[in-house]
Amino acid sequence: MIKTKLSLLSLALVLTGCGDNSAPEQAAMHKATPNTEVSAPERPVIYQMMTRLFGNKNTTNQPWGTLAQNGVGKFADINEAALTEIKALGANYVWYTGVPHHALVGDYSQYGISADDPDVVKGRAGSPYAVKDYYNVNPDLATDPAKRLAEFEALISRTHDAGLKVMMDIVPNHVARQYQSLSKPAGVRDFGADDDTHLEYARDNNFYYIPGQPFAVPHGVKPLGGEPHPLADGQFAENPAKWTGNGSRSARPDANDWYETVKINFGVRPDGSHDFASLPQEFADKSCDEHLAFWADKSVPDSWQKFRDIALYWTKKGVDGFRYDMAQMVPVEFWSYLNCSVKAANPDALLLSEIYIPEQYRNYIRLGKMDYLYDKVGTYDALRAVIEGKSGTEHLPQLFNNMADIHSHLLMFLENHDEQRIASPEFAGDPRKAMPAMVVSSLVAAGANLLYFGQEVGEPGAGDAGFGQASRTTIFDYWGVPAHQRWMNDGKFDGGQLSTQEKALRDFYTRLLNLAAHQPALRGEFADLHQANSQSPGYDNQLYSFARFSKEQALLVIANFDAQQGRQVQFTIPAGVIAAMGVANGQYPLAELLYQQAELELKVEKGIGHLSLQLAPLQSLVLQVR
């Protein structure tokens, strides 16, 4: 029986070594910092789908193939059966990637949509991050493009009916070179419509300009793989040229620049100084209401207001959260303004930021009011190195300790649309090799988890799709996703064509993600057990272990990253962790929660826990102290 936990004073004494002198090396332990902006009873588990690929049944996969040749998934393909299975997988959010209307090479002129120039479109289906109209959705995704917005609204309703919440992208840093909203509400002006194009910079210009110089298509761009097209002539009319999305100030950007997009001006002058009020550092500890009160009497750049209106437009339509692309390229003050505006409309909105600058994490969480940030430069990179055999687990304790105060605000993942597929030869070559890493990634922190569609069945991302290259499932082309299509089984969404190995992998992800979402200990405290066991018989740097506990539950997690060798381990739980979990001397049966197969017992003597266990190659155990 687990006793009441120690007082904070007693816990502090234990952790500083004032407890039992016979205890082994103490474990690094920290209490999860509450994520007060998200009040859901479950930890967020986000299922990301590339919406145009998800429901596509076409298996042709011709490089540079047209929509007619390779097919495209529709909103209507994401039916009740699909959503029920996504929910059963353990997800509670669906991130519909690529929904806003972006530039693409296709003829929708009968719907009043202007043609996009292939010279400034990446791929044929186009980048989902070159948005052309923020007030409508990609016409490719609609059964009837004239009713595309209504079809997405119906998908929002279906998703909610399935017990799932909806996320979509907002890309504040840049828009398509040819932005033109056909669907904007009355009174809304397009980006750039009121700009003074004679000036490189003005605070309320939406874009930056290169006066006196026309835009020139980058050298080396070969649209549509060289296929003839009336507009593929190496020319694009833009005069004066605008800064490119990644910040290039050249009228002819490089072919590796984000040449299909233009940079949004958020009131940051060309020299990097800010043309808006600074948010005082003490606002890191203030509420969103106080942030909004701060901005209430301030004049803010026009682009801030435009993106606030866009986010509130989709919030009103029932979107439950946003994933912000390249948020680090936009000043943190804007995020305070935008995120608190969204929270005022929907206090439960989930706000997720793509960011790769660890030294800015705390500012974007505390001043920018982000709920979650990508943990790419950290957990992803470290776990990938272990999976690939480039490193052992010895670096993980310090990594997690360094992030202790913000661990509950981090999004953990091993795949997304930007990263190489685990099963690709360029990464692990075998999706099973990531299973222990996924256990650690999903259970080590109190934050959110992400699963990219197809990851759960070992999709390798093979084949050069055209603009998109092998190892990453293309986001630029019309394409089918073979392993995912086997699970989709011609629209039955029952896994009917999966191999035995693929079914087993999906079963693993289902078990793990349901644990990640629902176990109360995973919202509680964390204790590293790796260092304390570094000298234990059978333990080495191919293993990683930790404890998670709350007043309701205590869990022990140990993962074996070795794909060849099992381990027989004499495992120890230090006195500080045993005391913090409130476990008295005695013997305790351990329930294995992942596969419900191990029969183990924890023995606590003189305040120290002892456990003998055996791990097969790539096996993980999630043990609950009963």
DONU-254009 format. One record per residue (C-alpha): chain; residue number from 1; x, y, z. Coordinates in steps of 0.1 Angstrom, whole numbers, plus 5000, padded with zeros to 4 digits. Layout:
REM DONU-254009
['A',NUM,[X,Y,Z]]
...
REM end
This chain:
REM DONU-254009
['A',1,[5000,5000,5000]]
['A',2,[5014,5034,4990]]
['A',3,[5015,5058,5019]]
['A',4,[5010,5095,5019]]
['A',5,[5039,5113,5004]]
['A',6,[5065,5131,5025]]
['A',7,[5062,5167,5032]]
['A',8,[5081,5191,5010]]
['A',9,[5106,5197,5038]]
['A',10,[5112,5159,5043]]
['A',11,[5115,5154,5006]]
['A',12,[5141,5182,5004]]
['A',13,[5162,5165,5031]]
['A',14,[5161,5132,5014]]
['A',15,[5172,5147,4980]]
['A',16,[5201,5166,4996]]
['A',17,[5214,5134,5011]]
['A',18,[5203,5139,5047]]
['A',19,[5184,5105,5047]]
['A',20,[5198,5070,5050]]
['A',21,[5236,5070,5045]]
['A',22,[5234,5035,5031]]
['A',23,[5214,5047,5001]]
['A',24,[5230,5044,4967]]
['A',25,[5237,5074,4945]]
['A',26,[5207,5097,4947]]
['A',27,[5184,5101,4917]]
['A',28,[5178,5135,4900]]
['A',29,[5142,5143,4908]]
['A',30,[5119,5171,4900]]
['A',31,[5083,5180,4904]]
['A',32,[5064,5186,4871]]
['A',33,[5057,5223,4866]]
['A',34,[5019,5226,4861]]
['A',35,[5009,5236,4827]]
['A',36,[4981,5259,4839]]
['A',37,[4971,5270,4804]]
['A',38,[4958,5234,4795]]
['A',39,[4932,5220,4819]]
['A',40,[4922,5189,4800]]
['A',41,[4919,5157,4822]]
['A',42,[4941,5138,4797]]
['A',43,[4976,5145,4785]]
['A',44,[4975,5156,4749]]
['A',45,[4983,5129,4724]]
['A',46,[4982,5145,4690]]
['A',47,[4977,5125,4658]]
['A',48,[4992,5144,4629]]
['A',49,[4980,5136,4594]]
['A',50,[4990,5151,4561]]
['A',51,[4954,5156,4551]]
['A',52,[4959,5154,4514]]
['A',53,[4976,5120,4518]]
['A',54,[4956,5104,4546]]
['A',55,[4926,5091,4526]]
['A',56,[4943,5086,4492]]
['A',57,[4937,5050,4480]]
['A',58,[4956,5055,4447]]
['A',59,[4988,5034,4446]]
['A',60,[5002,5046,4413]]
['A',61,[5029,5068,4428]]
['A',62,[5043,5083,4396]]
['A',63,[5071,5109,4404]]
['A',64,[5058,5144,4397]]
['A',65,[5023,5127,4391]]
['A',66,[4992,5148,4387]]
['A',67,[4962,5147,4410]]
['A',68,[4945,5126,4383]]
['A',69,[4974,5102,4381]]
['A',70,[4983,5097,4418]]
['A',71,[4951,5107,4435]]
['A',72,[4945,5128,4466]]
['A',73,[4927,5123,4499]]
['A',74,[4896,5143,4507]]
['A',75,[4880,5156,4538]]
['A',76,[4852,5131,4532]]
['A',77,[4876,5102,4534]]
['A',78,[4882,5110,4571]]
['A',79,[4850,5093,4581]]
['A',80,[4836,5080,4614]]
['A',81,[4855,5047,4610]]
['A',82,[4888,5065,4605]]
['A',83,[4882,5088,4635]]
['A',84,[4871,5060,4657]]
['A',85,[4903,5042,4650]]
['A',86,[4924,5073,4656]]
['A',87,[4907,5077,4690]]
['A',88,[4913,5040,4698]]
['A',89,[4950,5045,4690]]
['A',90,[4952,5068,4721]]
['A',91,[4949,5102,4704]]
['A',92,[4927,5130,4717]]
['A',93,[4937,5156,4691]]
['A',94,[4940,5155,4653]]
['A',95,[4963,5179,4637]]
['A',96,[4950,5184,4601]]
['A',97,[4981,5195,4583]]
['A',98,[4978,5214,4551]]
['A',99,[4942,5226,4555]]
['A',100,[4945,5264,4547]]
['A',101,[4944,5272,4510]]
['A',102,[4979,5272,4498]]
['A',103,[4995,5276,4464]]
['A',104,[4994,5246,4441]]
['A',105,[4996,5237,4404]]
['A',106,[4961,5230,4394]]
['A',107,[4932,5246,4375]]
['A',108,[4904,5259,4398]]
['A',109,[4895,5289,4376]]
['A',110,[4859,5278,4374]]
['A',111,[4857,5286,4412]]
['A',112,[4872,5320,4407]]
['A',113,[4906,5309,4420]]
['A',114,[4936,5324,4402]]
['A',115,[4963,5300,4388]]
['A',116,[4995,5297,4408]]
['A',117,[5028,5300,4389]]
['A',118,[5049,5268,4390]]
['A',119,[5080,5289,4392]]
['A',120,[5071,5298,4428]]
['A',121,[5054,5265,4438]]
['A',122,[5074,5237,4454]]
['A',123,[5062,5204,4439]]
['A',124,[5029,5201,4421]]
['A',125,[5006,5198,4451]]
['A',126,[5024,5227,4467]]
['A',127,[5039,5234,4501]]
['A',128,[5012,5235,4529]]
['A',129,[5033,5264,4544]]
['A',130,[5028,5287,4514]]
['A',131,[4993,5299,4523]]
['A',132,[4974,5317,4497]]
['A',133,[4941,5323,4514]]
['A',134,[4938,5321,4552]]
['A',135,[4900,5323,4552]]
['A',136,[4894,5292,4531]]
['A',137,[4908,5257,4527]]
['A',138,[4927,5237,4501]]
['A',139,[4903,5230,4472]]
['A',140,[4921,5197,4465]]
['A',141,[4907,5184,4497]]
['A',142,[4870,5189,4488]]
['A',143,[4847,5167,4469]]
['A',144,[4830,5199,4457]]
['A',145,[4856,5227,4457]]
['A',146,[4828,5253,4457]]
['A',147,[4817,5239,4491]]
['A',148,[4852,5233,4504]]
['A',149,[4848,5254,4536]]
['A',150,[4815,5237,4544]]
['A',151,[4832,5203,4539]]
['A',152,[4859,5212,4564]]
['A',153,[4834,5225,4589]]
['A',154,[4816,5191,4586]]
['A',155,[4850,5174,4593]]
['A',156,[4854,5195,4624]]
['A',157,[4819,5183,4636]]
['A',158,[4827,5146,4628]]
['A',159,[4860,5149,4647]]
['A',160,[4843,5164,4677]]
['A',161,[4816,5137,4676]]
['A',162,[4843,5111,4677]]
['A',163,[4856,5125,4710]]
['A',164,[4886,5142,4694]]
['A',165,[4897,5178,4692]]
['A',166,[4909,5197,4661]]
['A',167,[4942,5214,4654]]
['A',168,[4953,5232,4623]]
['A',169,[4984,5252,4611]]
['A',170,[4989,5289,4613]]
['A',171,[5021,5302,4596]]
['A',172,[5027,5337,4608]]
['A',173,[5062,5341,4595]]
['A',174,[5054,5339,4558]]
['A',175,[5027,5336,4531]]
['A',176,[5027,5325,4495]]
['A',177,[5042,5349,4470]]
['A',178,[5008,5354,4454]]
['A',179,[4985,5358,4484]]
['A',180,[4949,5365,4475]]
['A',181,[4919,5357,4497]]
['A',182,[4886,5352,4479]]
['A',183,[4868,5344,4512]]
['A',184,[4879,5370,4536]]
['A',185,[4851,5385,4558]]
['A',186,[4838,5420,4550]]
['A',187,[4863,5447,4561]]
['A',188,[4893,5424,4560]]
['A',189,[4922,5435,4538]]
['A',190,[4946,5411,4521]]
['A',191,[4982,5410,4532]]
['A',192,[5001,5438,4514]]
['A',193,[4970,5455,4500]]
['A',194,[4977,5487,4518]]
['A',195,[5015,5486,4519]]
['A',196,[5037,5515,4508]]
['A',197,[5059,5495,4483]]
['A',198,[5084,5524,4479]]
['A',199,[5098,5516,4513]]
['A',200,[5119,5487,4524]]
['A',201,[5102,5489,4558]]
['A',202,[5072,5506,4574]]
['A',203,[5057,5494,4607]]
['A',204,[5023,5488,4592]]
['A',205,[5035,5473,4559]]
['A',206,[5028,5436,4559]]
['A',207,[5059,5428,4538]]
['A',208,[5095,5440,4534]]
['A',209,[5104,5453,4500]]
['A',210,[5135,5457,4478]]
['A',211,[5126,5490,4461]]
['A',212,[5137,5494,4425]]
['A',213,[5143,5457,4419]]
['A',214,[5119,5431,4405]]
['A',215,[5118,5396,4418]]
['A',216,[5138,5370,4398]]
['A',217,[5132,5332,4400]]
['A',218,[5162,5315,4416]]
['A',219,[5187,5299,4394]]
['A',220,[5184,5261,4392]]
['A',221,[5146,5259,4399]]
['A',222,[5131,5232,4377]]
['A',223,[5093,5234,4382]]
['A',224,[5073,5202,4377]]
['A',225,[5105,5182,4370]]
['A',226,[5109,5200,4337]]
['A',227,[5074,5192,4324]]
['A',228,[5061,5220,4300]]
['A',229,[5035,5243,4315]]
['A',230,[5022,5276,4302]]
['A',231,[5034,5295,4333]]
['A',232,[5067,5276,4339]]
['A',233,[5088,5301,4320]]
['A',234,[5113,5312,4346]]
['A',235,[5094,5344,4353]]
['A',236,[5072,5356,4381]]
['A',237,[5058,5392,4382]]
['A',238,[5067,5409,4415]]
['A',239,[5079,5444,4414]]
['A',240,[5094,5455,4437]]
['A',241,[5106,5422,4450]]
['A',242,[5098,5412,4486]]
['A',243,[5120,5396,4512]]
['A',244,[5117,5358,4510]]
['A',245,[5102,5338,4538]]
['A',246,[5134,5326,4554]]
['A',247,[5146,5362,4555]]
['A',248,[5166,5364,4523]]
['A',249,[5169,5400,4512]]
['A',250,[5179,5392,4476]]
['A',251,[5157,5400,4447]]
['A',252,[5168,5367,4433]]
['A',253,[5168,5343,4463]]
['A',254,[5188,5310,4463]]
['A',255,[5171,5278,4452]]
['A',256,[5175,5265,4488]]
['A',257,[5157,5296,4502]]
['A',258,[5120,5295,4509]]
['A',259,[5115,5312,4475]]
['A',260,[5078,5303,4473]]
['A',261,[5070,5325,4503]]
['A',262,[5074,5361,4514]]
['A',263,[5084,5372,4549]]
['A',264,[5058,5389,4571]]
['A',265,[5067,5422,4588]]
['A',266,[5058,5421,4625]]
['A',267,[5073,5455,4633]]
['A',268,[5109,5443,4633]]
['A',269,[5130,5469,4616]]
['A',270,[5157,5457,4591]]
['A',271,[5184,5462,4617]]
['A',272,[5165,5439,4641]]
['A',273,[5152,5465,4665]]
['A',274,[5115,5465,4675]]
['A',275,[5089,5490,4664]]
['A',276,[5064,5481,4692]]
['A',277,[5062,5481,4730]]
['A',278,[5085,5457,4749]]
['A',279,[5068,5433,4772]]
['A',280,[5083,5437,4807]]
['A',281,[5101,5406,4820]]
['A',282,[5077,5404,4850]]
['A',283,[5049,5395,4826]]
['A',284,[5065,5360,4826]]
['A',285,[5045,5354,4858]]
['A',286,[5013,5372,4848]]
['A',287,[4981,5358,4834]]
['A',288,[4967,5361,4799]]
['A',289,[4941,5386,4812]]
['A',290,[4970,5408,4824]]
['A',291,[4988,5404,4791]]
['A',292,[4957,5415,4772]]
['A',293,[4953,5445,4795]]
['A',294,[4989,5454,4787]]
['A',295,[4982,5455,4750]]
['A',296,[4948,5471,4752]]
['A',297,[4962,5507,4751]]
['A',298,[4991,5499,4728]]
['A',299,[4993,5505,4691]]
['A',300,[5005,5472,4674]]
['A',301,[5016,5465,4638]]
['A',302,[4989,5457,4613]]
['A',303,[5002,5422,4608]]
['A',304,[4996,5414,4644]]
['A',305,[4959,5423,4640]]
['A',306,[4956,5404,4608]]
['A',307,[4968,5371,4623]]
['A',308,[4947,5377,4655]]
['A',309,[4916,5379,4633]]
['A',310,[4926,5348,4614]]
['A',311,[4931,5327,4645]]
['A',312,[4898,5339,4660]]
['A',313,[4880,5332,4627]]
['A',314,[4890,5295,4629]]
['A',315,[4885,5294,4667]]
['A',316,[4849,5305,4661]]
['A',317,[4845,5276,4636]]
['A',318,[4854,5251,4662]]
['A',319,[4891,5246,4658]]
['A',320,[4905,5237,4692]]
['A',321,[4941,5246,4688]]
['A',322,[4969,5257,4665]]
['A',323,[5003,5245,4655]]
['A',324,[5024,5276,4647]]
['A',325,[5051,5271,4620]]
['A',326,[5086,5285,4627]]
['A',327,[5074,5305,4657]]
['A',328,[5110,5314,4666]]
['A',329,[5111,5337,4636]]
['A',330,[5084,5359,4650]]
['A',331,[5089,5382,4681]]
['A',332,[5077,5368,4714]]
['A',333,[5056,5399,4721]]
['A',334,[5034,5390,4691]]
['A',335,[5028,5356,4707]]
['A',336,[5017,5372,4739]]
['A',337,[4992,5393,4719]]
['A',338,[4979,5365,4697]]
['A',339,[4979,5336,4722]]
['A',340,[4961,5355,4749]]
['A',341,[4935,5367,4723]]
['A',342,[4929,5331,4714]]
['A',343,[4927,5321,4751]]
['A',344,[4902,5348,4757]]
['A',345,[4879,5332,4731]]
['A',346,[4887,5296,4741]]
['A',347,[4905,5291,4774]]
['A',348,[4911,5254,4765]]
['A',349,[4928,5261,4732]]
['A',350,[4960,5241,4727]]
['A',351,[4988,5263,4713]]
['A',352,[5018,5245,4700]]
['A',353,[5050,5261,4686]]
['A',354,[5077,5248,4663]]
['A',355,[5109,5262,4677]]
['A',356,[5145,5251,4676]]
['A',357,[5163,5276,4698]]
['A',358,[5165,5261,4734]]
['A',359,[5177,5293,4750]]
['A',360,[5144,5309,4739]]
['A',361,[5121,5282,4752]]
['A',362,[5113,5298,4785]]
['A',363,[5105,5332,4769]]
['A',364,[5081,5316,4744]]
['A',365,[5064,5296,4772]]
['A',366,[5062,5323,4799]]
['A',367,[5061,5356,4779]]
['A',368,[5047,5342,4747]]
['A',369,[5021,5320,4765]]
['A',370,[5027,5289,4744]]
['A',371,[5013,5257,4759]]
['A',372,[5038,5234,4742]]
['A',373,[5070,5237,4722]]
['A',374,[5087,5211,4700]]
['A',375,[5114,5192,4718]]
['A',376,[5135,5185,4687]]
['A',377,[5168,5201,4699]]
['A',378,[5169,5179,4730]]
['A',379,[5149,5147,4734]]
['A',380,[5144,5139,4697]]
['A',381,[5181,5144,4688]]
['A',382,[5193,5125,4718]]
['A',383,[5170,5095,4714]]
['A',384,[5177,5094,4676]]
['A',385,[5214,5092,4684]]
['A',386,[5208,5062,4707]]
['A',387,[5186,5045,4682]]
['A',388,[5212,5049,4655]]
['A',389,[5240,5036,4678]]
['A',390,[5258,5069,4678]]
['A',391,[5254,5074,4715]]
['A',392,[5243,5057,4746]]
['A',393,[5218,5067,4772]]
['A',394,[5243,5083,4795]]
['A',395,[5234,5118,4783]]
['A',396,[5197,5115,4790]]
['A',397,[5198,5123,4828]]
['A',398,[5215,5157,4824]]
['A',399,[5193,5165,4794]]
['A',400,[5161,5159,4813]]
['A',401,[5174,5177,4844]]
['A',402,[5182,5208,4823]]
['A',403,[5146,5209,4812]]
['A',404,[5130,5202,4845]]
['A',405,[5112,5235,4849]]
['A',406,[5096,5234,4815]]
['A',407,[5093,5196,4808]]
['A',408,[5055,5198,4811]]
['A',409,[5055,5223,4782]]
['A',410,[5073,5202,4757]]
['A',411,[5060,5182,4728]]
['A',412,[5077,5148,4724]]
['A',413,[5079,5131,4690]]
['A',414,[5101,5108,4669]]
['A',415,[5084,5116,4636]]
['A',416,[5066,5145,4620]]
['A',417,[5063,5158,4585]]
['A',418,[5098,5174,4586]]
['A',419,[5117,5144,4600]]
['A',420,[5129,5113,4583]]
['A',421,[5107,5082,4588]]
['A',422,[5121,5059,4615]]
['A',423,[5118,5029,4591]]
['A',424,[5138,5046,4564]]
['A',425,[5173,5033,4557]]
['A',426,[5185,5069,4564]]
['A',427,[5173,5066,4600]]
['A',428,[5168,5032,4618]]
['A',429,[5158,5010,4589]]
['A',430,[5135,4990,4612]]
['A',431,[5106,5007,4630]]
['A',432,[5110,4983,4659]]
['A',433,[5143,4999,4669]]
['A',434,[5125,5030,4680]]
['A',435,[5101,5012,4703]]
['A',436,[5121,5018,4735]]
['A',437,[5128,5054,4725]]
['A',438,[5091,5059,4720]]
['A',439,[5084,5046,4755]]
['A',440,[5109,5071,4769]]
['A',441,[5096,5099,4747]]
['A',442,[5060,5093,4756]]
['A',443,[5063,5087,4793]]
['A',444,[5093,5107,4805]]
['A',445,[5076,5142,4807]]
['A',446,[5043,5156,4817]]
['A',447,[5039,5174,4784]]
['A',448,[5023,5164,4751]]
['A',449,[5030,5136,4726]]
['A',450,[5028,5135,4688]]
['A',451,[5023,5106,4664]]
['A',452,[5027,5111,4627]]
['A',453,[5003,5091,4605]]
['A',454,[5019,5059,4592]]
['A',455,[5045,5059,4620]]
['A',456,[5024,5033,4639]]
['A',457,[5026,5008,4610]]
['A',458,[5062,5014,4601]]
['A',459,[5059,5035,4570]]
['A',460,[5094,5040,4555]]
['A',461,[5088,5070,4533]]
['A',462,[5104,5053,4503]]
['A',463,[5103,5067,4468]]
['A',464,[5112,5101,4453]]
['A',465,[5078,5117,4447]]
['A',466,[5091,5146,4427]]
['A',467,[5100,5176,4447]]
['A',468,[5097,5154,4478]]
['A',469,[5126,5130,4483]]
['A',470,[5128,5096,4499]]
['A',471,[5129,5091,4537]]
['A',472,[5104,5118,4544]]
['A',473,[5068,5113,4533]]
['A',474,[5064,5141,4507]]
['A',475,[5044,5172,4517]]
['A',476,[5048,5187,4482]]
['A',477,[5034,5161,4459]]
['A',478,[5004,5139,4451]]
['A',479,[5013,5105,4465]]
['A',480,[5001,5074,4482]]
['A',481,[5015,5062,4515]]
['A',482,[5018,5024,4512]]
['A',483,[5020,5011,4548]]
['A',484,[4993,5035,4558]]
['A',485,[4972,5024,4528]]
['A',486,[4974,4988,4540]]
['A',487,[4960,4999,4573]]
['A',488,[4933,5020,4556]]
['A',489,[4923,4989,4536]]
['A',490,[4904,5006,4508]]
['A',491,[4886,5029,4533]]
['A',492,[4876,5003,4559]]
['A',493,[4903,5015,4583]]
['A',494,[4906,4981,4599]]
['A',495,[4942,4971,4592]]
['A',496,[4930,4944,4569]]
['A',497,[4961,4944,4546]]
['A',498,[4988,4949,4573]]
['A',499,[5015,4923,4578]]
['A',500,[5018,4905,4611]]
['A',501,[5047,4927,4620]]
['A',502,[5028,4959,4611]]
['A',503,[4999,4948,4632]]
['A',504,[5021,4941,4661]]
['A',505,[5037,4975,4658]]
['A',506,[5003,4993,4657]]
['A',507,[4993,4973,4688]]
['A',508,[5024,4985,4706]]
['A',509,[5016,5021,4698]]
['A',510,[4980,5017,4708]]
['A',511,[4990,5003,4742]]
['A',512,[5017,5029,4748]]
['A',513,[4997,5060,4737]]
['A',514,[4967,5050,4758]]
['A',515,[4990,5048,4788]]
['A',516,[5005,5081,4779]]
['A',517,[4972,5099,4778]]
['A',518,[4955,5084,4809]]
['A',519,[4979,5074,4836]]
['A',520,[4978,5099,4865]]
['A',521,[5015,5094,4874]]
['A',522,[5025,5109,4841]]
['A',523,[5012,5143,4852]]
['A',524,[5032,5141,4884]]
['A',525,[5068,5140,4894]]
['A',526,[5099,5125,4877]]
['A',527,[5129,5108,4891]]
['A',528,[5159,5096,4870]]
['A',529,[5170,5061,4880]]
['A',530,[5197,5057,4854]]
['A',531,[5226,5072,4873]]
['A',532,[5216,5054,4905]]
['A',533,[5218,5020,4886]]
['A',534,[5249,5027,4866]]
['A',535,[5269,5002,4887]]
['A',536,[5241,4977,4891]]
['A',537,[5247,4942,4878]]
['A',538,[5234,4938,4842]]
['A',539,[5228,4976,4838]]
['A',540,[5245,4996,4811]]
['A',541,[5241,5026,4787]]
['A',542,[5218,5006,4764]]
['A',543,[5192,5009,4791]]
['A',544,[5174,5039,4805]]
['A',545,[5151,5040,4835]]
['A',546,[5130,5065,4855]]
['A',547,[5101,5068,4879]]
['A',548,[5069,5088,4875]]
['A',549,[5046,5093,4904]]
['A',550,[5017,5113,4918]]
['A',551,[4995,5109,4949]]
['A',552,[4974,5084,4930]]
['A',553,[5000,5062,4914]]
['A',554,[5037,5052,4912]]
['A',555,[5053,5039,4880]]
['A',556,[5088,5025,4872]]
['A',557,[5099,5025,4836]]
['A',558,[5129,5007,4821]]
['A',559,[5137,5005,4784]]
['A',560,[5163,4984,4766]]
['A',561,[5176,5000,4734]]
['A',562,[5197,4970,4724]]
['A',563,[5183,4953,4694]]
['A',564,[5205,4922,4698]]
['A',565,[5210,4915,4735]]
['A',566,[5186,4911,4764]]
['A',567,[5195,4921,4800]]
['A',568,[5192,4905,4834]]
['A',569,[5193,4934,4858]]
['A',570,[5195,4937,4896]]
['A',571,[5176,4970,4898]]
['A',572,[5177,4995,4927]]
['A',573,[5153,5024,4935]]
['A',574,[5172,5049,4958]]
['A',575,[5158,5059,4992]]
['A',576,[5149,5094,4981]]
['A',577,[5126,5081,4953]]
['A',578,[5111,5054,4975]]
['A',579,[5104,5080,5002]]
['A',580,[5090,5105,4977]]
['A',581,[5066,5078,4963]]
['A',582,[5055,5071,4999]]
['A',583,[5064,5034,4998]]
['A',584,[5072,5018,5031]]
['A',585,[5095,4988,5038]]
['A',586,[5079,4956,5025]]
['A',587,[5071,4936,4994]]
['A',588,[5050,4949,4966]]
['A',589,[5036,4931,4935]]
['A',590,[5043,4951,4903]]
['A',591,[5016,4953,4876]]
['A',592,[5032,4956,4841]]
['A',593,[5009,4980,4822]]
['A',594,[5022,4979,4787]]
['A',595,[5016,4942,4779]]
['A',596,[5003,4929,4813]]
['A',597,[5027,4900,4811]]
['A',598,[5055,4904,4837]]
['A',599,[5051,4889,4872]]
['A',600,[5076,4910,4893]]
['A',601,[5080,4921,4929]]
['A',602,[5095,4951,4945]]
['A',603,[5112,4945,4978]]
['A',604,[5119,4976,5000]]
['A',605,[5144,4972,5028]]
['A',606,[5158,5000,5049]]
['A',607,[5141,5024,5026]]
['A',608,[5157,5012,4994]]
['A',609,[5139,4993,4966]]
['A',610,[5153,4962,4950]]
['A',611,[5140,4945,4919]]
['A',612,[5153,4916,4897]]
['A',613,[5141,4918,4862]]
['A',614,[5148,4904,4827]]
['A',615,[5145,4924,4795]]
['A',616,[5144,4910,4760]]
['A',617,[5160,4930,4731]]
['A',618,[5141,4962,4725]]
['A',619,[5117,4954,4754]]
['A',620,[5104,4981,4778]]
['A',621,[5086,4976,4811]]
['A',622,[5061,5000,4826]]
['A',623,[5056,4988,4862]]
['A',624,[5030,5000,4886]]
['A',625,[5037,4996,4923]]
['A',626,[5005,4981,4938]]
REM end
